[in-house]
Amino acid sequence: MDAAAEEDVDAEAGALELSVVMPCLDEADTVGSCVEKALRAMSEHGVAGEVVVADNGSRDDSVAIARRGGARIVPVAERGYGSALMGGIASARGRFVLIGDCDASYDFLEIARYVDKLREGYDLVQGCRLPSGGGRVLPGAMPFLHRWLGNPLLSSLARRMFGAPVRDSYCGMRAFRREFYDRLDLRCTGMEFATEMIVKSTLLGGRIAEVPITLHPDGRRSHGPHLRTFRDGWRTLRIFLLYSPRWLFLLPGLLLVALGTAGYALALPGVTFGGLRFDAHTLLVASLAILLGYQSILFAILSKTFAVTTGLLPEDRRVERFFEVVDLERGLALGSVSLLAGIALLAAAFLQWRDAAFGDLDYARTMRWVIPGVTLAALGFQTILNGWFVSILGMRRR
């Protein structure tokens, strides 16, 4: 492409306010009406825009129908809902982008609601189909399980875990600023693409608005929905956990350590409560809880560090403060103290064995030295190894 042609493309791109991107896979039944509605809505509301159909390998007449309707076709070879959207958004020329499925479930005549919010300065405008957000679900438009369990539950988790100000995190019709989208650096190529967008938009501090829309029944007759209830529900939950080391690793780890510590408080002095005797076996189980919990906490630190250094998660001041307090040298010192304390307890147990002429021991007494010794030695060794590993991961951060 010569310089003059590049200038023409740039000028055209700058003149477009909105690109409507529709992922498409064998949507011949409905893609034509969706393209027509999107173009009509932009014309009626004075929005300079285009319709981009990101075709993901359709074998029917979807491409021909969309092209006749006035859409620009972008073939996307890599399969997947997220892949199709990524390909379509990458070729979009508008400074705003609106995405929506072309199965006739979304009414593209409602485009103006999204554009108005974007013009007000919002980075992401999410549609809400649920009555709790002013939306409407027409009869037969959403499966019972999705409407009353899956969607409300997962949307509630998004609010609880990340503070996302949305009531309908699964709504696929949404709009955003193109420059904001580029900052998100989304990775998911499947249905979880939409969830990842909500999570990362919240983590990056984007301004998010929600507008009520109406969900219509799927207009396709040649095949059913591409969504798979349990598979895609699990993928959504997986994304929530992967983007939140706090919920996946840290909180369970802290709970296990707390339970293990409580077990030590009962078993070390041999407390009897309600006829129950907490002895060496309780001590052993408590040590297991502490070791597993501590490992989970270390995984939280490792995964958070890795996610921040690779750009998967934004910078977190809490992580910076943590490494200001707990640097490599302090971690090594703490680990060494724990390791040496464990070895000292094991040495004391060995001396008891020697005093018994290496014969039988009072195991209830001796195990009160051996089990804490093994636990402290393991915790110290884990701390030393993970201290070095976290330091290696953090080199990119610094």
C-alpha positions as CSV (number, residue, x, y, z in Angstrom):
1,M,0.0,0.0,0.0
2,D,1.5,3.4,-1.0
3,A,1.6,6.5,1.3
4,A,-1.5,8.1,-0.3
5,A,-3.6,5.0,0.2
6,E,-2.5,4.7,3.8
7,E,-3.5,8.3,4.4
8,D,-7.0,7.6,2.8
9,V,-7.5,4.6,5.1
10,D,-6.4,6.6,8.2
11,A,-8.8,9.4,7.2
12,E,-11.6,7.0,6.8
13,A,-10.8,5.3,10.1
14,G,-10.7,8.7,11.9
15,A,-14.1,9.7,10.5
16,L,-15.8,6.5,11.8
17,E,-17.3,6.8,15.2
18,L,-18.6,3.2,15.6
19,S,-17.8,-0.2,14.3
20,V,-20.4,-2.9,14.9
21,V,-18.6,-6.3,15.1
22,M,-20.7,-9.5,14.8
23,P,-19.1,-12.9,15.2
24,C,-20.6,-15.3,12.7
25,L,-20.6,-19.1,12.3
26,D,-23.4,-20.3,10.0
27,E,-25.9,-17.6,10.8
28,A,-27.6,-17.4,7.4
29,D,-31.0,-17.4,9.0
30,T,-30.4,-14.1,10.9
31,V,-27.2,-12.3,9.9
32,G,-29.0,-10.3,7.2
33,S,-31.6,-8.7,9.5
34,C,-28.9,-8.0,12.1
35,V,-26.7,-6.1,9.6
36,E,-29.8,-4.2,8.3
37,K,-30.8,-3.1,11.8
38,A,-27.3,-2.0,12.8
39,L,-26.9,0.1,9.6
40,R,-30.4,1.6,10.0
41,A,-29.8,2.5,13.7
42,M,-26.6,4.2,12.9
43,S,-28.2,6.1,10.0
44,E,-31.2,7.2,12.1
45,H,-29.1,8.4,15.0
46,G,-26.4,10.2,13.0
47,V,-23.6,7.8,13.9
48,A,-20.9,7.4,11.3
49,G,-20.1,3.8,11.3
50,E,-19.7,0.4,9.7
51,V,-20.7,-3.2,10.3
52,V,-18.0,-5.8,10.4
53,V,-18.9,-9.5,10.2
54,A,-16.1,-11.7,11.6
55,D,-16.7,-14.9,9.9
56,N,-15.4,-17.9,11.7
57,G,-15.6,-20.5,8.9
58,S,-19.3,-20.5,7.9
59,R,-20.3,-23.1,5.4
60,D,-23.7,-21.7,4.6
61,D,-24.6,-18.4,2.8
62,S,-23.8,-16.1,5.8
63,V,-21.0,-14.3,4.2
64,A,-22.8,-13.6,0.9
65,I,-25.9,-12.4,2.8
66,A,-23.9,-10.2,5.1
67,R,-21.9,-8.7,2.2
68,R,-25.1,-7.9,0.2
69,G,-26.5,-6.2,3.3
70,G,-23.6,-3.8,3.4
71,A,-21.3,-5.4,5.9
72,R,-17.5,-5.7,5.6
73,I,-16.4,-9.3,5.9
74,V,-13.3,-10.3,8.0
75,P,-12.4,-14.0,7.7
76,V,-11.0,-15.4,11.0
77,A,-9.4,-18.8,10.6
78,E,-8.8,-19.6,14.3
79,R,-12.0,-21.1,15.7
80,G,-13.7,-19.8,18.8
81,Y,-16.1,-17.0,19.9
82,G,-13.2,-14.9,21.3
83,S,-11.0,-15.5,18.3
84,A,-13.8,-14.3,16.0
85,L,-14.3,-11.2,18.0
86,M,-10.6,-10.5,18.3
87,G,-10.2,-10.7,14.5
88,G,-13.2,-8.5,13.9
89,I,-12.2,-5.9,16.5
90,A,-8.6,-5.8,15.1
91,S,-9.9,-4.7,11.7
92,A,-12.5,-2.3,13.1
93,R,-12.1,1.3,12.0
94,G,-14.3,3.1,14.5
95,R,-13.1,4.8,17.7
96,F,-16.0,3.0,19.4
97,V,-16.7,-0.7,18.9
98,L,-20.0,-2.5,19.7
99,I,-20.1,-6.3,19.6
100,G,-23.2,-8.5,19.5
101,D,-24.2,-11.9,18.3
102,C,-26.0,-12.0,14.9
103,D,-28.5,-14.6,16.0
104,A,-31.3,-12.0,16.3
105,S,-31.4,-12.3,20.1
106,Y,-30.0,-8.8,20.3
107,D,-31.8,-5.8,18.8
108,F,-29.3,-3.7,17.1
109,L,-31.8,-0.9,16.9
110,E,-30.8,-0.2,20.5
111,I,-27.3,0.9,19.4
112,A,-27.9,4.6,20.3
113,R,-28.1,3.7,24.1
114,Y,-24.6,2.5,23.9
115,V,-23.2,5.3,21.8
116,D,-24.7,7.9,24.2
117,K,-22.9,6.4,27.2
118,L,-19.6,6.2,25.3
119,R,-19.9,9.8,24.3
120,E,-20.4,10.6,28.0
121,G,-16.9,9.2,28.6
122,Y,-17.5,5.6,29.7
123,D,-14.9,3.0,28.6
124,L,-17.2,0.0,28.6
125,V,-21.0,-0.1,28.2
126,Q,-22.5,-3.4,29.1
127,G,-26.0,-4.4,28.2
128,C,-28.3,-5.8,30.8
129,R,-31.1,-8.2,29.8
130,L,-32.3,-8.9,33.3
131,P,-35.2,-7.1,35.0
132,S,-32.9,-6.3,38.0
133,G,-31.1,-3.9,35.7
134,G,-34.1,-2.7,33.8
135,G,-33.8,-5.2,31.0
136,R,-36.4,-7.5,29.6
137,V,-36.2,-11.2,28.6
138,L,-38.9,-12.2,26.2
139,P,-40.6,-15.6,26.5
140,G,-38.4,-18.4,25.2
141,A,-35.3,-16.1,24.9
142,M,-33.2,-17.5,27.7
143,P,-33.2,-21.0,29.2
144,F,-34.6,-21.3,32.7
145,L,-31.3,-22.4,34.2
146,H,-29.4,-19.5,32.7
147,R,-31.9,-16.9,33.7
148,W,-32.5,-17.9,37.3
149,L,-29.3,-19.6,38.4
150,G,-26.2,-19.4,36.1
151,N,-26.3,-15.8,35.0
152,P,-27.4,-14.2,38.4
153,L,-24.9,-16.4,40.3
154,L,-21.9,-15.7,38.0
155,S,-22.8,-12.0,37.8
156,S,-22.9,-11.9,41.6
157,L,-19.5,-13.5,41.8
158,A,-18.1,-10.9,39.4
159,R,-19.4,-8.1,41.7
160,R,-18.2,-9.9,44.8
161,M,-14.8,-10.9,43.6
162,F,-13.8,-8.0,41.5
163,G,-16.3,-5.2,42.2
164,A,-17.6,-5.2,38.7
165,P,-20.6,-2.9,38.5
166,V,-22.7,-5.2,36.3
167,R,-25.8,-7.3,36.9
168,D,-25.6,-9.2,33.7
169,S,-22.0,-10.2,33.0
170,Y,-22.9,-12.7,30.3
171,C,-24.7,-10.2,28.0
172,G,-22.8,-10.4,24.7
173,M,-24.0,-7.0,23.4
174,R,-21.6,-4.4,24.7
175,A,-19.6,-1.4,23.5
176,F,-16.3,0.1,24.4
177,R,-13.6,2.6,23.4
178,R,-11.2,1.0,21.0
179,E,-8.2,2.4,22.8
180,F,-9.4,1.1,26.1
181,Y,-9.9,-2.4,24.5
182,D,-6.3,-2.4,23.3
183,R,-5.2,-1.8,26.9
184,L,-7.0,-4.9,28.1
185,D,-4.8,-7.3,26.2
186,L,-7.4,-10.1,26.3
187,R,-6.2,-13.7,25.9
188,C,-9.3,-16.0,25.9
189,T,-10.4,-17.3,22.6
190,G,-13.6,-19.0,23.6
191,M,-16.9,-18.0,25.2
192,E,-15.0,-16.7,28.3
193,F,-13.7,-13.8,26.2
194,A,-16.7,-11.7,27.3
195,T,-16.1,-12.6,31.0
196,E,-12.4,-11.7,30.7
197,M,-13.3,-8.3,29.3
198,I,-15.5,-7.5,32.3
199,V,-12.9,-8.7,34.8
200,K,-9.9,-6.9,33.2
201,S,-12.0,-3.7,32.6
202,T,-12.7,-3.6,36.3
203,L,-9.2,-4.4,37.4
204,L,-7.8,-1.6,35.2
205,G,-10.2,0.9,36.7
206,G,-12.3,1.5,33.6
207,R,-15.5,3.5,33.7
208,I,-18.2,1.0,33.2
209,A,-21.9,1.7,32.5
210,E,-24.8,-0.7,32.1
211,V,-27.8,0.0,29.8
212,P,-31.1,-2.0,29.8
213,I,-31.9,-4.0,26.6
214,T,-34.4,-6.6,25.5
215,L,-33.4,-10.1,24.8
216,H,-35.3,-11.8,21.9
217,P,-35.6,-15.5,21.2
218,D,-32.8,-17.0,19.0
219,G,-33.9,-16.5,15.4
220,R,-31.9,-19.4,13.9
221,R,-33.7,-22.4,12.6
222,S,-30.9,-24.4,10.9
223,H,-29.0,-25.1,14.2
224,G,-29.2,-24.4,17.9
225,P,-27.1,-22.1,20.1
226,H,-23.3,-22.4,20.2
227,L,-23.4,-21.9,24.0
228,R,-22.9,-25.0,26.2
229,T,-24.4,-24.4,29.7
230,F,-22.1,-26.4,32.0
231,R,-18.9,-26.2,29.9
232,D,-19.1,-22.4,29.5
233,G,-20.3,-21.9,33.0
234,W,-17.2,-23.7,34.3
235,R,-15.0,-21.7,31.9
236,T,-16.4,-18.5,33.4
237,L,-15.8,-19.7,36.9
238,R,-12.3,-20.7,35.9
239,I,-11.6,-17.2,34.6
240,F,-12.8,-15.7,37.8
241,L,-10.4,-17.8,39.8
242,L,-7.4,-17.5,37.5
243,Y,-7.7,-13.7,37.7
244,S,-8.0,-13.8,41.4
245,P,-5.2,-15.5,43.2
246,R,-6.7,-14.1,46.4
247,W,-9.8,-16.3,46.1
248,L,-8.1,-19.3,44.4
249,F,-5.1,-19.6,46.7
250,L,-4.7,-17.0,49.4
251,L,-8.0,-17.3,51.3
252,P,-8.1,-21.1,51.3
253,G,-4.5,-21.1,52.4
254,L,-5.2,-18.8,55.3
255,L,-8.1,-20.9,56.4
256,L,-6.0,-24.1,56.4
257,V,-3.2,-22.4,58.3
258,A,-5.8,-21.1,60.9
259,L,-7.3,-24.6,61.3
260,G,-3.8,-26.2,61.6
261,T,-2.8,-23.6,64.2
262,A,-6.0,-24.3,66.2
263,G,-5.1,-28.0,66.0
264,Y,-1.7,-27.3,67.4
265,A,-3.1,-25.3,70.3
266,L,-5.3,-28.3,71.2
267,A,-2.8,-31.1,70.5
268,L,0.5,-29.8,71.9
269,P,-0.8,-29.6,75.5
270,G,-3.0,-32.7,75.0
271,V,-6.3,-31.0,75.7
272,T,-9.3,-33.2,76.5
273,F,-12.6,-31.7,75.6
274,G,-16.0,-33.3,75.8
275,G,-14.4,-36.7,76.1
276,L,-12.2,-36.1,73.1
277,R,-8.5,-36.4,73.5
278,F,-6.4,-34.3,71.2
279,D,-3.0,-36.0,70.9
280,A,-0.3,-36.8,68.4
281,H,-2.6,-37.8,65.7
282,T,-4.3,-34.4,65.9
283,L,-0.9,-32.8,65.7
284,L,-0.1,-34.7,62.5
285,V,-3.3,-33.7,60.8
286,A,-2.8,-30.1,62.0
287,S,0.7,-30.1,60.5
288,L,-0.8,-31.3,57.2
289,A,-3.2,-28.4,57.2
290,I,-0.5,-25.9,57.9
291,L,1.8,-27.3,55.2
292,L,-1.0,-27.3,52.6
293,G,-2.2,-23.9,53.6
294,Y,1.3,-22.4,53.5
295,Q,1.9,-23.9,50.1
296,S,-1.4,-22.3,48.9
297,I,-0.4,-18.9,50.2
298,L,3.0,-19.2,48.4
299,F,1.1,-20.1,45.2
300,A,-0.9,-16.9,45.7
301,I,2.3,-14.8,45.9
302,L,3.8,-16.6,42.9
303,S,0.8,-16.4,40.7
304,K,0.2,-12.8,41.5
305,T,3.8,-11.9,40.8
306,F,3.8,-13.8,37.5
307,A,0.4,-12.3,36.4
308,V,1.6,-8.7,37.1
309,T,5.0,-9.1,35.5
310,T,3.5,-10.7,32.3
311,G,0.7,-8.1,32.0
312,L,-2.1,-10.6,32.7
313,L,-3.1,-8.4,35.7
314,P,-2.5,-4.7,36.2
315,E,0.1,-3.4,38.7
316,D,-1.1,-3.8,42.3
317,R,0.2,-1.4,45.0
318,R,-0.4,-4.1,47.6
319,V,2.1,-6.4,45.8
320,E,4.6,-3.6,45.7
321,R,4.2,-2.9,49.5
322,F,4.5,-6.7,50.2
323,F,7.9,-6.8,48.4
324,E,9.0,-3.7,50.2
325,V,8.5,-5.5,53.5
326,V,9.3,-9.1,52.5
327,D,12.3,-9.0,50.2
328,L,14.6,-11.9,49.3
329,E,17.0,-11.4,52.1
330,R,14.3,-11.3,54.8
331,G,12.6,-14.3,53.3
332,L,15.8,-16.3,53.3
333,A,16.5,-15.3,56.9
334,L,13.0,-16.3,58.0
335,G,13.2,-19.6,56.1
336,S,16.6,-20.4,57.6
337,V,15.4,-19.7,61.1
338,S,12.4,-22.0,60.6
339,L,14.6,-24.7,59.0
340,L,17.1,-24.6,61.8
341,A,14.4,-24.6,64.5
342,G,12.9,-27.7,62.9
343,I,16.3,-29.4,62.8
344,A,16.8,-28.6,66.5
345,L,13.5,-30.2,67.4
346,L,14.4,-33.3,65.4
347,A,17.8,-33.4,67.1
348,A,16.1,-33.3,70.5
349,A,13.9,-36.2,69.5
350,F,17.0,-38.1,68.3
351,L,18.6,-37.5,71.8
352,Q,15.5,-39.0,73.4
353,W,15.9,-42.0,71.2
354,R,19.5,-42.3,72.1
355,D,18.7,-42.0,75.8
356,A,16.3,-45.0,75.3
357,A,19.2,-47.0,73.9
358,F,17.6,-46.6,70.4
359,G,14.8,-48.8,71.5
360,D,11.1,-48.2,72.0
361,L,9.9,-44.6,72.8
362,D,7.0,-42.9,74.4
363,Y,5.5,-42.0,71.0
364,A,2.8,-39.6,72.4
365,R,5.7,-37.6,74.0
366,T,8.3,-38.0,71.2
367,M,5.9,-37.1,68.4
368,R,5.4,-33.7,70.0
369,W,9.0,-33.0,69.1
370,V,9.1,-34.9,65.8
371,I,6.0,-33.5,64.1
372,P,6.6,-29.8,64.8
373,G,10.3,-30.4,63.9
374,V,9.4,-31.9,60.5
375,T,6.7,-29.1,59.9
376,L,9.1,-26.3,60.7
377,A,11.9,-27.8,58.6
378,A,9.5,-28.2,55.7
379,L,8.1,-24.6,56.0
380,G,11.6,-23.2,56.2
381,F,12.8,-25.1,53.1
382,Q,9.6,-24.0,51.2
383,T,10.2,-20.4,52.2
384,I,13.8,-20.5,51.0
385,L,13.0,-22.1,47.6
386,N,10.0,-19.9,47.0
387,G,11.9,-16.8,48.0
388,W,14.4,-17.4,45.2
389,F,11.6,-18.2,42.7
390,V,9.6,-15.1,43.6
391,S,12.7,-13.0,43.2
392,I,13.3,-14.5,39.7
393,L,9.7,-13.7,38.7
394,G,10.0,-10.2,40.1
395,M,13.1,-9.3,38.0
396,R,10.9,-8.2,35.1
397,R,8.7,-6.2,37.5
398,R,11.8,-4.2,38.7
